[in-house]
Amino acid sequence: MIIESFSPQDTYDIGYKLGSKTVKGQVYCINGDLGVGKTVFTQGFAKGMGVSEPVNSPTFTIIQEYEGEDMPFYHFDVYRIGDVIEMEEIGYEDYFYGEGVCLIEWAELIDEILPGKRTTVNIRKNLNKGYDYREIEILQN
């Protein structure tokens, strides 16, 4: 499925709708270039899950944990990860296969350890359609 976004608010709203439909154990992989709106999407996603506190990219900590309305929300940013051994050190399997929902920014960098069953969200710019335009592709694996 491909959804068009024409503003950061659209991107936030798309994330919100997806986040409001989550169930325990789901893993979402978010891919896209720097500045494409991954964090805006994630903020909407978290709000859709009922997370009340501010959500920012956990670039320097790899993971941030939040309490959603019905389950925990685990927000990963693996942009600065050196290799998957760092993921093993933080116990990624407990998160990926646990009782919460995981959202992983830059997920393509750790593809070899991602669960087979996941939702992939690719966010792309198309400057021919405007500065704020985004194409958001949602794939079920």
N, C-alpha and C positions, 0 to 999 in steps of 0.2 A: 504494500500500500504506500502511495506517495501523497503527502499532504503539503500544500504550499503555505508558506508563512510570508507575510508582507511587512511584519514589524516584530520587534522584540516581544511585544505583548501577545501577538499571535503565537510565537514560539513558546512563551510561558504557558499560554492557554492549552496548547497541544500537549505539553508536558503534564499539566494539571489533569487533563482528561485521562491520560494514560496512567498517571499515578493514582487516580481515584478508583481504578479498576484492578489494582494489584491484588495478588493473593500470596500467602506465605510461600517462601522458597523460590520465588521468581528471580531471575537474573536478567538485567538489562545492560546491554553493551552500547555505549555511546561513542561514535566515531565522527571525526570532522577536524578540519584545520583549526589552528589558533584563531580565536576571535569569531568563530562561526556561530556561537550561541549555545554551546554545550552546557555552560553553567546556568544560563537563563532557563533553558529547558529543564535542567535538574531542579532549579528552584521551584518551578511550577509543579514538577513531578512530586517533590517533597510536600508542597502545600496540598496537593491532591490526596496524599496519604495522611494528611492531618498533622504534619510536622508544624509546630507553631514557632519554633525558634529560627533565626536567620540561617540560611544555608549558603556557604561559600565553598569555593573549590579547595579541597584539602591537599593542594599541591605539595606542601612540605611535610605532611604527616601521612600520606598515602590514603588513610581512611578516616572518616568522621562518622560517628555513630549518633543517630537521632532516634527519638521515640515518636513513632507515628500514632495515629488514633487506635489502630488495631494490632500493630506489629512494629518491630524495629525497622529502621531504614539505615542501610549501610552505604555510604557514598565514598567510592574509591576514585582516586585520580592517580593513574599509574604512569603519567607522563615522564616523571623523573626516575622511574625504576630502572635499575641496572640490568637485572635479569630475574627470572621467575623464582630464584632462590630467596630473594627478598620477600616475595609473596608467601613462600613457605614459612619464613621466619615470623610473619604476622599471623599465621594460622588461617590462611584464606579459605581453606575447606570448611572450617566452622561457619564462616559467613556464607559462602556459596551454597552450602547444603544445609543451612540452619533454618530457623523459624522466622527470619525476617526477609526483607527484600533488598537485593543488591543492585546498585547502579554503578557502572564502571566507566569512567571517562578514559579515553585513549585505550579502549579494550583491545584493539588490534595488536598492541604491544605485548600482550600476554595470551595470545590466541591459543597456544598449546596447552594451557591449563584451564581454559574456560569450559564450563559444562556444555554438553551437546545440546541440551534443551535450554534455550535462551531466546531473548528478544533482542535483536540488533537494531539500533537506530542510527542511521547515517544522516548527518546534517551537512548540506552543501550550499555554498553561495552560488549565485548566478548573477553577476553584475550587469549583464544585458537586461535583466528584469528589474533592476533597481538595487541600490546600496543595501537596503534592509531585507531584500528577498532571500528566503531560504527554502530549499527543497528538503523535506524531512521524509526519509524513507524508513518504513517500519517493516522488519522482516522477522518472521517466526521461524526459529530453527528447531 
